[in-house]
Amino acid sequence: MEEENLKGEAAFKRTNVPTWTEQITVRSVVTSFVLSLMFGFIVCKLNFTTGIIPSLNVAAGLLGFAVIKSYTVLLDKCGLLKQPFTRQENTVIQTCIVASSGIAFSSGTGSYLLGMSPYIASQVSGGNTPINTKSLSLGWMFGFLFAVSFVGLFSIVPLRKLMILKYKLTYPSGTATALLINSLHTPKGAKLANFPTFGLQAYKKRFYFDFSPTYVGVGMICPYMVNASLLLGAIISWGILWPWVEHKKGIWYRADLPASSLYSIQGFRIFTAIAMILGDGLYHCIYMMFQVFYNLISQYLNREGSSSINPEDIDQTSDMDYDNQLRKEYFLKDQIPIWVACTGYVVLAIVSIITVSHIFPQLKWYHIMVAYIIAPVLAFCNAYGCGLTDWSLASNYGKVAILIFSSWVGIDNGGIIAGLASCGVMMSIVSTASDLMQDFKTGYLTLASPRSMFLSQVLGTIMGCVLSPLTFWFYYKAYTIGDPKGSYPAPYGQIFRGISLLGANGVSSLPKHCLVLAIICFCSAVFINIIRDLLMHFETKYKIYRFVPSPMCMAIPFYVGGYFAVDMCIGSLILYVWEKKNKQKAKDYAPALASGLICGDSLWSVPAAILSLAGVKSPICMKFLSSAVNQEVDNILNGVN
């Protein structure tokens, strides 16, 4: 009983910490590969539908534990178990899976790479020229990902001690994952079809509940305000704004244009969403940079004025001090030399410059060199901000890169492709840096070696560079990816291309009054963020800031619709009721339930895609009609004129 009541590292006093070479095992690599494949399908499906990817750290740690624990228990019963399953090995598995699934996101198969394709270009209309399009193929996608994905690993390694030991950044997802893994490995922890729901008119405006376990599970993971913001954005856009714009057909845009044309209502949908996303992203980028420099200056001044007495040395007998000392000891035990990180960054950057400029001739070597010069600064800002807020702004930095480089190159010289390719370079570095620092925080709290963490990140990156294009190609051949009316609209494909077109061509590509609405949306996003931050700092009694919506989340339904927001709100409702019934059980088991819903539904997409490729048709078809149309169909079937 006393062992079960021990907390922190005291609960593991009798457990030996394996060396960094023993933390990476054959079974951990095999498990990581299998789960990386599964998570690759999950991320790919989310990329092609909403573009919203929840934090998968906790799910990766939980599923990694379940797989290896089942395997080791079976071997132990047979008397064949040679090496016990440790929390360090669990952390290595989680790191590898997150690295691989991170590539599935930053690879841009649902955003900037997809935006290069002629199919997406034909929907956006402007800039649909050979020099501004690139046909997708596995060959150059493999080469591009291997060229850009490893540079970010070396950009932030020298600062890991600064971020975790000196600044003591929390990295909420990394900390939550570590707490889960630690609890699972203590004695106590180890026991441990679219339906028009709201009517046909609402269905036409993309409001319906399609019984998607994926979105219900994502809704259980995402914060309440994220889901509420999505639903609010859907109501404002599809319920109010777009019906009003449709009434201006023939006045603001030509009546003979199809709805999918960038010069018709589709232009309003895309560019207002872009404006809101850019407003939110630029605000957070500027605010985060200001916060980073402010905190650095404050810490420097505090250090200058502080006493030489270290508060941690006052009580060396407390549990917290024991934990911190032990964690610091193992965190500093296996160093990654700074010269290795610096040399690796320079060498890989040179290789990337040569490779990327060959794959994308529109993007010259000096463009890429400039990107790699400024990328470490942005990577630091993103990693620092992620440690404070748990919010990675990698895609926002990528959007800024699109605007800069597409404008620099110009539309006549292939500025659209150049902007999208530069987005991939920037996103890969910035996203990888924050993910790696999250994993270092998890490793710090579980006594996993930094070397084993770094190596597992490298292995996960290799897996991601191979699995992500293959997973994408599987969907790409089975379905029409990027069709706004299809099962996989991939909204960010058009949005990212629209941003690049805006940078390369200017505002001349927008339909009448679209710029005014875009400016209003941009300013609204900035205004909402300012209100939220002011409330956060000056109104602390009722914490009203918690109920201020997120502009980024509100913008996504502007293009996609509200169907997934309904599903995600159902997930939030389930979690809310569960928390009211039993808050502790909801906290303990909700991530597992959500992971099961997401994994189960996403894994079904594999046999569904195989059946689609084989041309198998479902034996039963269901269609919803209004009463009047249904009567006409019945009359035709009955031979009544």
VEXDREN-2710 file (C-alpha; in Angstrom, 1 decimal):
% VEXDREN-2710
k/r/px/py/pz
1/MET/0.0/0.0/0.0
2/GLU/2.9/2.4/0.8
3/GLU/4.4/1.9/-2.7
4/GLU/1.1/2.7/-4.3
5/ASN/0.9/6.0/-2.4
6/LEU/4.3/7.2/-3.5
7/LYS/4.3/10.1/-5.9
8/GLY/6.6/11.3/-8.6
9/GLU/10.0/9.6/-9.0
10/ALA/9.7/8.1/-5.5
11/ALA/7.3/5.5/-7.1
12/PHE/10.1/4.3/-9.3
13/LYS/12.9/4.1/-6.8
14/ARG/13.2/0.3/-7.2
15/THR/13.1/0.5/-11.0
16/ASN/16.4/0.7/-12.9
17/VAL/16.6/3.3/-15.6
18/PRO/18.0/1.6/-18.8
19/THR/20.8/3.1/-20.8
20/TRP/19.8/5.1/-23.9
21/THR/20.7/2.2/-26.2
22/GLU/18.4/-0.1/-24.2
23/GLN/15.5/2.3/-24.5
24/ILE/15.3/1.8/-28.2
25/THR/14.4/-1.8/-28.9
26/VAL/13.3/-3.8/-31.9
27/ARG/9.8/-4.2/-30.5
28/SER/9.5/-0.5/-29.9
29/VAL/10.6/0.3/-33.5
30/VAL/8.2/-2.3/-34.9
31/THR/5.3/-1.1/-32.7
32/SER/6.1/2.5/-33.7
33/PHE/6.0/1.6/-37.4
34/VAL/2.6/-0.1/-37.1
35/LEU/1.0/2.6/-35.0
36/SER/2.6/5.3/-37.3
37/LEU/0.9/3.7/-40.2
38/MET/-2.4/3.8/-38.3
39/PHE/-1.9/7.4/-37.2
40/GLY/-0.8/8.3/-40.7
41/PHE/-4.3/7.3/-42.0
42/ILE/-5.9/9.3/-39.2
43/VAL/-4.0/12.5/-39.9
44/CYS/-4.4/12.0/-43.7
45/LYS/-8.2/11.7/-43.3
46/LEU/-8.4/14.7/-41.1
47/ASN/-6.2/16.7/-43.6
48/PHE/-8.6/15.8/-46.4
49/THR/-11.8/16.7/-44.4
50/THR/-11.5/19.6/-41.9
51/GLY/-7.7/20.2/-41.7
52/ILE/-8.0/20.2/-37.9
53/ILE/-5.4/17.9/-36.3
54/PRO/-5.8/17.4/-32.5
55/SER/-2.8/16.7/-30.3
56/LEU/-2.0/13.0/-30.7
57/ASN/0.7/12.8/-28.0
58/VAL/-1.5/11.3/-25.3
59/ALA/-3.2/8.9/-27.8
60/ALA/0.2/7.7/-29.0
61/GLY/1.5/7.1/-25.5
62/LEU/-1.7/5.2/-24.5
63/LEU/-1.8/3.0/-27.6
64/GLY/1.9/2.3/-27.5
65/PHE/1.5/1.2/-23.9
66/ALA/-1.5/-1.0/-24.7
67/VAL/0.3/-2.8/-27.6
68/ILE/3.6/-3.5/-25.8
69/LYS/2.0/-4.3/-22.5
70/SER/-0.2/-6.9/-24.1
71/TYR/2.9/-8.4/-25.9
72/THR/5.1/-8.5/-22.8
73/VAL/2.3/-9.9/-20.5
74/LEU/1.9/-12.8/-23.0
75/LEU/5.6/-13.4/-23.2
76/ASP/5.9/-13.2/-19.4
77/LYS/3.2/-15.9/-19.0
78/CYS/5.1/-18.1/-21.4
79/GLY/8.3/-17.5/-19.5
80/LEU/10.0/-15.9/-22.5
81/LEU/10.2/-12.2/-21.4
82/LYS/13.8/-11.1/-21.3
83/GLN/13.5/-7.3/-21.1
84/PRO/10.7/-5.6/-19.1
85/PHE/8.6/-2.8/-20.6
86/THR/9.7/0.5/-19.1
87/ARG/8.3/4.0/-19.3
88/GLN/11.4/5.1/-21.1
89/GLU/10.7/2.7/-23.9
90/ASN/7.0/3.8/-23.9
91/THR/8.3/7.4/-24.3
92/VAL/10.5/6.4/-27.2
93/ILE/7.4/4.8/-29.0
94/GLN/5.3/7.9/-28.4
95/THR/8.0/10.2/-29.7
96/CYS/8.5/8.1/-32.9
97/ILE/4.7/8.0/-33.6
98/VAL/4.3/11.7/-33.0
99/ALA/7.3/12.5/-35.3
100/SER/5.8/10.3/-38.0
101/SER/2.3/11.7/-37.7
102/GLY/3.8/15.2/-37.6
103/ILE/5.3/14.7/-41.0
104/ALA/1.8/13.6/-42.2
105/PHE/0.7/17.1/-41.3
106/SER/3.7/19.2/-42.3
107/SER/4.2/17.3/-45.5
108/GLY/1.4/19.4/-47.0
109/THR/-0.4/16.5/-48.7
110/GLY/-3.7/18.2/-47.7
111/SER/-2.5/21.8/-48.1
112/TYR/0.5/23.3/-49.9
113/LEU/1.5/20.2/-52.0
114/LEU/-2.1/19.5/-52.9
115/GLY/-2.5/23.2/-53.8
116/MET/0.2/22.7/-56.5
117/SER/-1.9/20.1/-58.5
118/PRO/-3.6/21.1/-61.7
119/TYR/-6.9/19.9/-60.3
120/ILE/-6.9/22.4/-57.4
121/ALA/-5.5/25.0/-59.8
122/SER/-8.6/24.5/-62.1
123/GLN/-10.9/25.3/-59.1
124/VAL/-9.0/28.5/-58.1
125/SER/-9.0/29.8/-61.7
126/GLY/-6.4/32.5/-61.4
127/GLY/-2.8/31.5/-62.1
128/ASN/-3.7/28.2/-63.8
129/THR/-0.6/28.1/-66.0
130/PRO/2.0/25.4/-66.5
131/ILE/4.7/27.3/-64.6
132/ASN/2.3/27.7/-61.6
133/THR/1.2/24.1/-61.4
134/LYS/3.0/20.8/-60.7
135/SER/1.6/17.3/-61.2
136/LEU/1.8/15.2/-58.1
137/SER/4.0/12.1/-58.1
138/LEU/5.5/9.9/-55.5
139/GLY/9.1/10.4/-56.8
140/TRP/9.5/14.1/-56.2
141/MET/7.3/14.0/-53.1
142/PHE/9.7/11.5/-51.4
143/GLY/12.7/13.6/-52.4
144/PHE/11.2/16.8/-51.2
145/LEU/10.2/15.4/-47.8
146/PHE/13.5/13.8/-47.2
147/ALA/15.3/17.0/-48.2
148/VAL/13.3/19.4/-45.8
149/SER/12.1/17.2/-42.9
150/PHE/15.4/16.6/-41.1
151/VAL/16.7/20.2/-41.0
152/GLY/14.3/21.2/-38.2
153/LEU/15.6/18.4/-35.9
154/PHE/19.0/20.2/-35.6
155/SER/17.6/23.8/-35.5
156/ILE/16.5/23.7/-31.8
157/VAL/18.6/21.0/-30.2
158/PRO/21.2/23.4/-28.7
159/LEU/18.4/25.2/-26.9
160/ARG/16.8/22.2/-25.1
161/LYS/18.5/23.0/-21.8
162/LEU/17.5/26.6/-22.0
163/MET/13.9/25.9/-22.8
164/ILE/13.3/23.1/-20.2
165/LEU/15.8/23.6/-17.4
166/LYS/16.2/27.4/-17.3
167/TYR/12.9/28.8/-18.5
168/LYS/11.0/25.7/-17.2
169/LEU/8.4/25.9/-20.0
170/THR/5.5/23.7/-19.3
171/TYR/4.7/22.2/-22.8
172/PRO/1.2/21.1/-21.7
173/SER/0.8/18.2/-24.2
174/GLY/4.3/16.9/-23.4
175/THR/3.7/17.1/-19.7
176/ALA/0.3/15.5/-19.9
177/THR/1.8/12.6/-22.0
178/ALA/4.6/12.2/-19.4
179/LEU/2.1/12.1/-16.5
180/LEU/0.0/9.5/-18.4
181/ILE/3.1/7.3/-19.1
182/ASN/4.3/7.6/-15.5
183/SER/0.9/6.7/-14.1
184/LEU/0.5/3.7/-16.5
185/HIS/3.9/2.3/-15.3
186/THR/3.3/2.6/-11.6
187/PRO/1.7/-0.4/-9.8
188/LYS/-1.6/1.5/-9.5
189/GLY/-1.6/2.8/-13.0
190/ALA/-0.9/-0.5/-14.7
191/LYS/-4.2/-1.9/-13.4
192/LEU/-5.5/0.8/-14.8
193/ALA/-23.8/8.0/-44.0
194/ASN/-24.7/11.7/-44.2
195/PHE/-28.1/12.3/-42.6
196/PRO/-30.1/15.5/-43.0
197/THR/-30.7/15.9/-39.2
198/PHE/-31.9/19.5/-39.5
199/GLY/-33.8/19.2/-42.7
200/LEU/-33.0/19.4/-46.4
201/GLN/-32.5/23.1/-46.6
202/ALA/-30.0/23.0/-43.7
203/TYR/-28.4/20.0/-45.5
204/LYS/-27.9/22.1/-48.6
205/LYS/-26.1/24.7/-46.4
206/ARG/-23.9/21.9/-45.1
207/PHE/-25.5/21.6/-41.7
208/TYR/-26.1/17.9/-40.8
209/PHE/-24.8/15.2/-38.4
210/ASP/-23.1/12.5/-40.4
211/PHE/-22.5/10.1/-37.5
212/SER/-18.7/10.3/-37.9
213/PRO/-16.9/8.7/-34.9
214/THR/-13.7/10.5/-36.0
215/TYR/-15.2/14.0/-35.5
216/VAL/-17.0/13.0/-32.3
217/GLY/-13.7/11.7/-31.0
218/VAL/-11.8/14.8/-32.1
219/GLY/-14.6/16.9/-30.4
220/MET/-13.9/15.0/-27.1
221/ILE/-10.2/15.9/-27.3
222/CYS/-10.5/19.5/-28.5
223/PRO/-11.3/22.2/-25.9
224/TYR/-15.0/23.2/-25.7
225/MET/-14.3/26.7/-27.1
226/VAL/-12.7/25.2/-30.2
227/ASN/-15.8/23.2/-31.1
228/ALA/-18.1/26.1/-30.2
229/SER/-16.1/28.4/-32.4
230/LEU/-16.4/26.0/-35.3
231/LEU/-20.1/25.9/-35.0
232/LEU/-20.4/29.7/-34.6
233/GLY/-18.3/30.2/-37.7
234/ALA/-20.6/27.8/-39.6
235/ILE/-23.7/29.6/-38.5
236/ILE/-22.3/33.1/-39.4
237/SER/-21.0/32.0/-42.8
238/TRP/-23.4/29.4/-44.2
239/GLY/-26.4/30.5/-42.2
240/ILE/-26.1/34.3/-42.7
241/LEU/-23.2/35.6/-44.9
242/TRP/-23.3/33.2/-47.9
243/PRO/-27.1/33.4/-48.4
244/TRP/-26.8/37.2/-48.4
245/VAL/-23.9/37.1/-50.9
246/GLU/-25.9/34.7/-53.1
247/HIS/-28.6/37.3/-53.4
248/LYS/-26.0/39.6/-55.0
249/LYS/-25.5/37.2/-57.8
250/GLY/-25.4/39.1/-61.1
251/ILE/-24.5/42.3/-59.2
252/TRP/-21.3/41.5/-57.4
253/TYR/-20.3/38.6/-59.7
254/ARG/-21.5/37.2/-63.0
255/ALA/-24.6/35.1/-62.8
256/ASP/-23.3/32.6/-65.5
257/LEU/-20.2/31.6/-63.4
258/PRO/-20.3/28.2/-61.6
259/ALA/-20.4/28.3/-57.8
260/SER/-16.9/26.7/-57.8
261/SER/-15.3/29.6/-59.7
262/LEU/-12.9/31.8/-57.7
263/TYR/-14.6/34.8/-59.3
264/SER/-18.1/33.8/-58.0
265/ILE/-19.2/33.0/-54.4
266/GLN/-16.3/30.5/-54.1
267/GLY/-14.0/33.5/-54.1
268/PHE/-15.8/35.0/-51.1
269/ARG/-15.7/31.7/-49.2
270/ILE/-12.0/31.2/-49.8
271/PHE/-10.6/34.7/-49.3
272/THR/-12.7/35.7/-46.3
273/ALA/-11.5/32.4/-44.7
274/ILE/-7.9/33.3/-45.7
275/ALA/-8.2/36.8/-44.3
276/MET/-9.5/35.6/-41.0
277/ILE/-6.8/32.9/-40.7
278/LEU/-4.1/35.4/-41.6
279/GLY/-5.5/38.0/-39.2
280/ASP/-5.5/35.4/-36.4
281/GLY/-2.1/34.0/-37.4
282/LEU/-0.3/37.3/-37.8
283/TYR/-1.6/38.6/-34.5
284/HIS/-0.4/35.5/-32.7
285/CYS/3.0/35.6/-34.5
286/ILE/3.6/39.2/-33.5
287/TYR/2.2/38.7/-30.0
288/MET/4.2/35.6/-29.4
289/MET/7.4/37.3/-30.6
290/PHE/6.7/40.2/-28.3
291/GLN/6.0/37.8/-25.4
292/VAL/9.2/35.8/-26.1
293/PHE/11.4/38.9/-26.1
294/TYR/9.6/40.4/-23.1
295/ASN/10.1/37.2/-21.1
296/LEU/13.7/36.9/-22.0
297/ILE/14.4/40.5/-20.9
298/SER/12.4/40.0/-17.7
299/GLN/14.3/36.9/-16.9
300/TYR/17.6/38.6/-17.6
301/LEU/16.7/41.5/-15.3
302/ASN/15.5/39.2/-12.6
303/ARG/18.7/37.3/-12.8
304/GLU/20.7/40.4/-12.4
305/GLY/18.8/41.6/-9.4
306/SER/18.3/38.3/-7.7
307/SER/20.2/36.9/-4.7
308/SER/22.9/34.3/-5.2
309/ILE/20.8/31.9/-3.0
310/ASN/19.0/29.3/-5.1
311/PRO/15.5/28.7/-3.7
312/GLU/15.7/25.0/-4.8
313/ASP/18.6/24.5/-2.4
314/ILE/16.7/25.5/0.7
315/ASP/14.8/22.2/1.1
316/GLN/16.6/19.4/-0.5
317/THR/14.4/16.8/1.2
318/SER/11.1/17.7/-0.5
319/ASP/9.7/15.3/-3.1
320/MET/9.7/18.0/-5.8
321/ASP/13.4/18.7/-5.3
322/TYR/14.2/15.0/-5.4
323/ASP/12.2/14.7/-8.7
324/ASN/13.9/17.8/-10.2
325/GLN/17.4/16.7/-9.2
326/LEU/16.9/13.2/-10.6
327/ARG/15.3/14.4/-13.8
328/LYS/18.0/17.0/-14.4
329/GLU/20.7/14.4/-13.8
330/TYR/19.3/12.1/-16.5
331/PHE/18.4/14.9/-18.8
332/LEU/22.1/16.1/-18.8
333/LYS/23.6/12.6/-18.8
334/ASP/23.6/11.9/-22.5
335/GLN/24.5/15.2/-24.2
336/ILE/24.0/16.0/-27.8
337/PRO/27.1/18.1/-28.7
338/ILE/26.3/21.6/-30.0
339/TRP/28.8/21.2/-32.9
340/VAL/26.8/18.1/-34.0
341/ALA/23.6/20.1/-34.1
342/CYS/25.2/23.1/-35.9
343/THR/27.0/21.0/-38.4
344/GLY/24.0/18.9/-39.1
345/TYR/21.8/22.0/-39.7
346/VAL/24.3/23.6/-42.1
347/VAL/25.0/20.4/-44.1
348/LEU/21.3/19.4/-44.3
349/ALA/20.4/22.9/-45.3
350/ILE/22.9/22.9/-48.2
351/VAL/21.6/19.5/-49.3
352/SER/18.0/20.8/-49.1
353/ILE/18.8/24.0/-51.0
354/ILE/20.3/21.9/-53.9
355/THR/17.4/19.4/-53.9
356/VAL/14.5/21.7/-53.5
357/SER/15.7/24.2/-56.1
358/HIS/16.0/21.2/-58.5
359/ILE/12.5/19.9/-57.7
360/PHE/11.0/23.4/-57.9
361/PRO/13.0/25.5/-60.5
362/GLN/10.7/28.4/-59.7
363/LEU/12.2/28.7/-56.2
364/LYS/15.9/29.7/-56.6
365/TRP/18.7/28.7/-54.3
366/TYR/19.0/32.1/-52.8
367/HIS/15.3/32.1/-51.9
368/ILE/15.7/28.8/-50.0
369/MET/18.9/30.1/-48.3
370/VAL/17.1/33.1/-47.0
371/ALA/14.4/30.8/-45.6
372/TYR/17.0/28.7/-43.8
373/ILE/18.6/31.8/-42.3
374/ILE/15.5/33.2/-40.7
375/ALA/13.9/29.7/-39.9
376/PRO/15.9/29.1/-36.6
377/VAL/14.6/32.4/-35.2
378/LEU/11.0/31.5/-36.1
379/ALA/11.6/27.9/-34.8
380/PHE/12.7/29.3/-31.5
381/CYS/9.7/31.6/-31.2
382/ASN/7.3/28.7/-32.1
383/ALA/8.9/26.3/-29.7
384/TYR/8.9/28.9/-26.9
385/GLY/5.3/29.9/-27.6
386/CYS/4.3/26.2/-27.7
387/GLY/5.9/25.7/-24.3
388/LEU/3.8/28.6/-22.9
389/THR/0.5/28.0/-24.6
390/ASP/0.6/24.5/-26.2
391/TRP/-0.3/26.1/-29.5
392/SER/2.0/25.6/-32.5
393/LEU/1.8/28.3/-35.1
394/ALA/3.8/26.4/-37.7
395/SER/1.0/26.7/-40.4
396/ASN/0.8/30.4/-39.7
397/TYR/4.5/30.9/-40.3
398/GLY/4.1/28.9/-43.4
399/LYS/1.3/31.2/-44.7
400/VAL/3.6/34.2/-44.0
401/ALA/6.3/32.5/-46.1
402/ILE/3.8/32.0/-48.9
403/LEU/3.0/35.7/-49.1
404/ILE/6.7/36.8/-48.9
405/PHE/8.1/34.4/-51.5
406/SER/5.2/34.3/-53.9
407/SER/5.3/38.1/-54.0
408/TRP/9.1/38.0/-54.4
409/VAL/9.1/35.6/-57.4
410/GLY/6.0/37.0/-59.1
411/ILE/3.2/35.2/-60.9
412/ASP/4.9/35.2/-64.3
413/ASN/7.9/33.4/-62.9
414/GLY/6.0/30.7/-61.1
415/GLY/5.3/32.6/-57.9
416/ILE/2.4/30.4/-56.8
417/ILE/4.6/27.2/-56.8
418/ALA/7.5/29.1/-55.3
419/GLY/5.3/30.4/-52.4
420/LEU/3.8/26.9/-51.8
421/ALA/7.2/25.2/-51.8
422/SER/8.7/27.8/-49.4
423/CYS/5.7/27.1/-47.1
424/GLY/6.8/23.5/-47.0
425/VAL/10.4/24.5/-46.2
426/MET/9.3/26.8/-43.4
427/MET/6.6/24.6/-41.9
428/SER/8.9/21.5/-41.8
429/ILE/11.5/23.4/-39.7
430/VAL/9.1/25.3/-37.4
431/SER/6.7/22.4/-36.8
432/THR/9.5/19.8/-36.2
433/ALA/11.2/22.1/-33.7
434/SER/8.1/22.5/-31.5
435/ASP/7.3/18.8/-31.7
436/LEU/10.9/17.9/-30.7
437/MET/10.8/20.2/-27.7
438/GLN/7.5/18.8/-26.6
439/ASP/9.1/15.3/-26.7
440/PHE/12.1/16.5/-24.8
441/LYS/9.8/17.7/-22.1
442/THR/8.1/14.3/-22.0
443/GLY/11.5/12.6/-21.9
444/TYR/12.6/14.9/-19.1
445/LEU/9.6/13.9/-16.9
446/THR/10.0/10.2/-17.6
447/LEU/13.8/10.0/-17.4
448/ALA/14.2/9.1/-21.0
449/SER/17.6/9.9/-22.5
450/PRO/17.8/12.9/-24.8
451/ARG/19.8/10.8/-27.2
452/SER/17.1/8.1/-27.4
453/MET/14.5/10.8/-27.8
454/PHE/16.5/12.4/-30.7
455/LEU/17.1/9.1/-32.4
456/SER/13.5/8.0/-32.1
457/GLN/12.5/11.4/-33.6
458/VAL/14.9/10.7/-36.5
459/LEU/13.4/7.2/-37.0
460/GLY/9.9/8.7/-36.8
461/THR/10.8/11.3/-39.4
462/ILE/12.1/8.6/-41.7
463/MET/8.9/6.6/-41.3
464/GLY/6.8/9.7/-41.9
465/CYS/8.7/10.6/-45.1
466/VAL/8.0/7.2/-46.4
467/LEU/4.5/6.5/-45.1
468/SER/2.9/10.0/-45.6
469/PRO/3.3/10.1/-49.4
470/LEU/2.2/6.4/-49.7
471/THR/-0.9/7.0/-47.5
472/PHE/-1.7/10.1/-49.5
473/TRP/-1.3/8.2/-52.8
474/PHE/-3.6/5.5/-51.5
475/TYR/-6.4/8.1/-50.9
476/TYR/-5.5/10.0/-54.0
477/LYS/-6.1/7.0/-56.3
478/ALA/-9.2/5.9/-54.5
479/TYR/-11.0/9.2/-54.2
480/THR/-11.2/12.6/-55.8
481/ILE/-9.2/14.7/-53.2
482/GLY/-10.0/18.4/-53.2
483/ASP/-13.6/18.2/-54.6
484/PRO/-15.6/20.7/-52.5
485/LYS/-18.7/18.5/-52.8
486/GLY/-17.0/15.2/-52.3
487/SER/-16.1/13.2/-49.2
488/TYR/-12.6/14.6/-49.0
489/PRO/-12.8/18.4/-49.9
490/ALA/-9.3/19.1/-48.5
491/PRO/-10.1/22.7/-47.9
492/TYR/-6.6/23.9/-47.2
493/GLY/-5.5/22.9/-50.7
494/GLN/-7.5/25.7/-52.2
495/ILE/-6.9/28.0/-49.2
496/PHE/-3.1/27.7/-49.4
497/ARG/-3.2/28.2/-53.2
498/GLY/-5.4/31.2/-52.8
499/ILE/-2.9/32.7/-50.4
500/SER/-0.1/32.1/-52.9
501/LEU/-2.2/33.6/-55.7
502/LEU/-2.9/36.6/-53.5
503/GLY/0.8/37.1/-52.8
504/ALA/1.8/36.6/-56.5
505/ASN/-1.0/38.4/-58.2
506/GLY/-2.3/41.0/-55.7
507/VAL/-5.9/41.8/-54.9
508/SER/-6.9/42.0/-58.6
509/SER/-7.9/38.4/-58.5
510/LEU/-10.7/39.0/-56.1
511/PRO/-14.4/39.5/-57.1
512/LYS/-16.2/42.7/-56.4
513/HIS/-16.5/43.7/-52.8
514/CYS/-14.7/40.5/-51.8
515/LEU/-11.7/42.6/-50.6
516/VAL/-13.9/44.7/-48.4
517/LEU/-15.4/41.6/-46.7
518/ALA/-11.9/40.1/-46.4
519/ILE/-10.6/43.2/-44.7
520/ILE/-13.5/43.1/-42.3
521/CYS/-12.8/39.5/-41.5
522/PHE/-9.1/40.2/-41.0
523/CYS/-9.8/43.1/-38.7
524/SER/-12.5/41.1/-36.9
525/ALA/-9.9/38.3/-36.2
526/VAL/-7.4/40.8/-34.8
527/PHE/-10.1/42.6/-32.7
528/ILE/-11.4/39.3/-31.2
529/ASN/-7.9/38.3/-30.2
530/ILE/-7.3/41.8/-28.6
531/ILE/-10.5/41.5/-26.7
532/ARG/-9.6/38.0/-25.5
533/ASP/-6.1/39.1/-24.3
534/LEU/-7.4/42.2/-22.6
535/LEU/-10.1/40.1/-20.7
536/MET/-7.4/37.5/-19.8
537/HIS/-5.2/40.2/-18.2
538/PHE/-7.7/42.5/-16.6
539/GLU/-10.8/40.4/-15.9
540/THR/-9.8/37.6/-13.6
541/LYS/-12.9/37.2/-11.5
542/TYR/-15.3/35.5/-13.9
543/LYS/-12.7/34.5/-16.5
544/ILE/-14.9/35.7/-19.4
545/TYR/-12.0/35.3/-21.8
546/ARG/-12.8/31.5/-21.8
547/PHE/-16.0/32.2/-23.8
548/VAL/-14.3/34.3/-26.5
549/PRO/-14.3/32.3/-29.8
550/SER/-11.2/31.5/-31.8
551/PRO/-11.0/33.3/-35.1
552/MET/-8.9/30.5/-36.6
553/CYS/-11.5/27.9/-35.8
554/MET/-14.4/30.2/-36.9
555/ALA/-12.7/30.6/-40.3
556/ILE/-12.5/26.9/-41.3
557/PRO/-16.3/26.4/-41.7
558/PHE/-16.4/29.5/-44.0
559/TYR/-15.2/27.2/-46.7
560/VAL/-15.9/23.7/-45.6
561/GLY/-19.4/24.0/-44.0
562/GLY/-20.7/23.1/-40.6
563/TYR/-21.3/19.3/-40.8
564/PHE/-18.1/18.4/-38.9
565/ALA/-18.7/21.1/-36.3
566/VAL/-22.0/19.5/-35.4
567/ASP/-20.2/16.1/-34.9
568/MET/-17.5/17.7/-32.8
569/CYS/-20.0/19.5/-30.6
570/ILE/-21.7/16.2/-30.1
571/GLY/-18.3/15.0/-28.8
572/SER/-18.1/18.0/-26.5
573/LEU/-21.6/17.3/-25.2
574/ILE/-20.8/13.7/-24.4
575/LEU/-17.6/14.8/-22.5
576/TYR/-19.5/17.5/-20.7
577/VAL/-22.3/15.1/-19.5
578/TRP/-19.6/12.6/-18.5
579/GLU/-17.7/15.2/-16.5
580/LYS/-20.9/16.1/-14.7
581/LYS/-21.5/12.5/-13.8
582/ASN/-18.0/11.6/-12.8
583/LYS/-15.2/14.1/-13.5
584/GLN/-12.3/11.8/-12.5
585/LYS/-13.4/8.9/-14.7
586/ALA/-14.0/11.3/-17.6
587/LYS/-10.5/12.7/-17.2
588/ASP/-9.0/9.2/-17.0
589/TYR/-10.9/7.5/-19.8
590/ALA/-12.1/10.2/-22.2
591/PRO/-8.8/10.2/-24.1
592/ALA/-8.9/6.5/-24.5
593/LEU/-12.5/6.6/-25.7
594/ALA/-11.8/9.4/-28.1
595/SER/-8.7/7.6/-29.4
596/GLY/-10.8/4.5/-30.0
597/LEU/-13.4/6.4/-32.0
598/ILE/-10.8/8.1/-34.1
599/CYS/-8.7/5.1/-34.7
600/GLY/-11.6/2.7/-35.4
601/ASP/-13.3/5.1/-37.9
602/SER/-10.0/6.0/-39.6
603/LEU/-8.9/2.4/-40.0
604/TRP/-12.2/1.6/-41.7
605/SER/-11.2/4.1/-44.4
606/VAL/-8.5/1.6/-45.5
607/PRO/-10.9/-1.3/-46.5
608/ALA/-13.4/1.3/-47.8
609/ALA/-10.7/2.8/-50.1
610/ILE/-9.7/-0.7/-51.3
611/LEU/-13.4/-1.5/-52.2
612/SER/-13.5/1.9/-54.0
613/LEU/-10.4/1.1/-56.0
614/ALA/-11.9/-2.3/-56.9
615/GLY/-15.0/-0.7/-58.2
616/VAL/-17.3/-2.4/-55.6
617/LYS/-20.7/-0.7/-55.3
618/SER/-22.8/-0.8/-52.2
619/PRO/-25.9/-3.0/-52.5
620/ILE/-28.2/-0.5/-50.9
621/CYS/-28.5/3.2/-51.7
622/MET/-30.2/5.8/-49.5
623/LYS/-31.3/9.2/-50.8
624/PHE/-33.3/12.0/-49.1
625/LEU/-35.9/13.9/-51.0
626/SER/-38.5/16.6/-50.2
627/SER/-42.2/15.5/-50.1
628/ALA/-42.9/17.1/-53.4
629/VAL/-40.0/15.5/-55.2
630/ASN/-40.7/12.2/-53.6
631/GLN/-44.3/12.4/-54.9
632/GLU/-43.0/13.0/-58.5
633/VAL/-40.7/10.0/-58.2
634/ASP/-43.5/7.8/-57.0
635/ASN/-45.7/9.0/-59.9
636/ILE/-42.9/8.2/-62.4
637/LEU/-42.4/4.7/-60.9
638/ASN/-46.1/4.0/-60.9
639/GLY/-46.5/5.2/-64.5
640/VAL/-48.7/8.2/-63.5
641/ASN/-48.5/11.2/-65.8
END
